[in-house]
């Protein structure tokens, strides 16, 4: 058993080339091998969002606070709220973030394949974000 105490893992700002706006990442867990799952709590200020990206084994988001947006490539922008659970299948190009006038937090859970859990792509433009 391994207990990670609240406050024992430092919050960080993720790399600016993968996000637009103010975002805080709080690592929650990284399971030791042979497990390959990890999770983080991510908080987006209003208008903040990820770049387009995909996960080799998919990703689950659990919305914990505020109002957000998600979109898969070729799909419409969907609003997400606390208690909503979003599943992106393996390899599905997508983005997620806060609504224009509200912050949003979610827990992100994904698995690694060959040591990699995400493939980052281009940033979401203001026009794409506006829908």
C-alpha positions as CSV (number, residue, x, y, z in Angstrom):
1,X,0.0,0.0,0.0
2,X,1.2,3.5,-0.8
3,X,-0.7,6.6,0.4
4,X,0.1,9.9,-1.2
5,X,-0.8,12.6,1.3
6,X,-2.7,15.7,0.2
7,X,-0.1,18.4,-0.6
8,X,2.8,16.0,-1.0
9,X,2.8,16.4,-4.8
10,X,3.5,19.9,-6.2
11,X,1.1,21.7,-8.5
12,X,2.6,22.8,-11.8
13,X,1.8,24.7,-14.9
14,X,1.8,22.4,-17.9
15,X,3.9,23.3,-21.0
16,X,2.5,26.4,-22.8
17,X,3.0,24.8,-26.2
18,X,0.2,22.2,-25.3
19,X,-2.3,24.6,-23.6
20,X,-3.9,28.0,-24.2
21,X,-4.6,30.2,-21.1
22,X,-4.0,29.6,-17.4
23,X,-4.0,25.9,-16.4
24,X,-2.9,24.2,-13.2
25,X,-2.0,20.5,-13.1
26,X,-2.1,18.6,-9.8
27,X,-0.7,15.0,-10.2
28,X,-2.8,12.5,-8.3
29,X,-1.2,9.1,-9.1
30,X,1.2,7.2,-11.3
31,X,0.7,3.5,-10.7
32,X,4.0,1.6,-10.6
33,X,4.8,-1.0,-13.2
34,X,3.5,-3.3,-14.4
35,X,0.4,-1.0,-14.1
36,X,0.4,1.8,-16.6
37,X,-2.4,4.1,-15.5
38,X,-2.0,7.7,-14.3
39,X,-4.3,10.5,-13.2
40,X,-4.2,14.2,-12.6
41,X,-6.6,16.9,-11.5
42,X,-6.5,19.7,-14.1
43,X,-8.0,23.2,-13.5
44,X,-8.6,25.6,-16.4
45,X,-9.4,29.3,-15.9
46,X,-12.1,30.7,-18.2
47,X,-11.2,30.3,-21.8
48,X,-8.2,28.0,-21.1
49,X,-7.9,24.7,-23.0
50,X,-5.7,22.0,-24.2
51,X,-4.2,21.7,-27.7
52,X,-5.6,19.0,-30.0
53,X,-4.3,15.6,-28.8
54,X,-4.9,11.9,-28.7
55,X,-4.2,9.1,-26.2
56,X,-3.0,5.7,-27.4
57,X,-5.2,3.8,-25.0
58,X,-8.0,6.4,-24.5
59,X,-8.7,8.9,-21.8
60,X,-11.5,9.3,-19.1
61,X,-12.4,12.8,-17.8
62,X,-14.4,13.2,-14.6
63,X,-15.7,16.8,-14.3
64,X,-15.4,18.0,-10.6
65,X,-16.1,21.7,-10.8
66,X,-17.4,24.5,-13.1
67,X,-18.4,24.4,-16.7
68,X,-16.2,23.2,-19.6
69,X,-16.1,22.2,-23.2
70,X,-15.0,19.1,-25.1
71,X,-14.7,18.4,-28.8
72,X,-13.6,15.5,-30.9
73,X,-12.3,16.0,-34.4
74,X,-15.3,16.4,-36.7
75,X,-17.8,16.7,-33.9
76,X,-19.5,19.6,-32.3
77,X,-18.4,21.3,-29.1
78,X,-20.2,19.7,-26.1
79,X,-20.7,21.4,-22.7
80,X,-19.6,19.4,-19.6
81,X,-20.5,20.0,-16.0
82,X,-19.7,18.5,-12.5
83,X,-20.5,14.8,-12.4
84,X,-20.2,14.3,-16.2
85,X,-17.8,11.5,-17.3
86,X,-16.3,11.8,-20.7
87,X,-14.5,8.9,-22.6
88,X,-12.3,9.5,-25.6
89,X,-11.5,6.2,-27.4
90,X,-7.9,5.3,-28.3
91,X,-6.4,7.5,-30.9
92,X,-9.4,9.9,-31.0
93,X,-8.2,13.5,-31.7
94,X,-9.8,15.9,-29.2
95,X,-9.4,18.9,-26.9
96,X,-11.0,19.9,-23.6
97,X,-11.0,23.0,-21.4
98,X,-13.1,25.6,-19.6
99,X,-16.1,27.5,-20.9
100,X,-15.5,31.1,-22.0
101,X,-16.8,32.6,-18.8
102,X,-16.4,29.9,-16.2
103,X,-13.5,27.9,-14.8
104,X,-13.5,24.1,-14.9
105,X,-11.7,21.2,-13.1
106,X,-11.6,17.6,-14.1
107,X,-9.7,14.5,-13.2
108,X,-8.0,13.0,-16.2
109,X,-7.1,9.3,-16.3
110,X,-5.1,7.6,-19.0
111,X,-2.8,4.7,-19.6
112,X,0.6,4.6,-21.3
113,X,1.5,2.4,-24.2
114,X,5.2,1.9,-24.7
115,X,5.9,4.6,-22.2
116,X,3.7,7.3,-23.9
117,X,0.2,8.4,-22.8
118,X,-0.4,11.3,-25.1
119,X,0.4,12.6,-28.6
120,X,0.2,16.4,-28.7
121,X,-0.9,18.2,-31.9
122,X,-1.7,21.8,-33.0
123,X,-3.3,24.3,-30.7
124,X,-7.0,24.9,-30.8
125,X,-7.6,28.3,-32.5
126,X,-9.8,31.0,-31.1
127,X,-12.2,30.3,-34.0
128,X,-12.3,26.6,-33.3
129,X,-12.9,27.3,-29.6
130,X,-15.7,29.7,-30.3
131,X,-17.4,27.0,-32.4
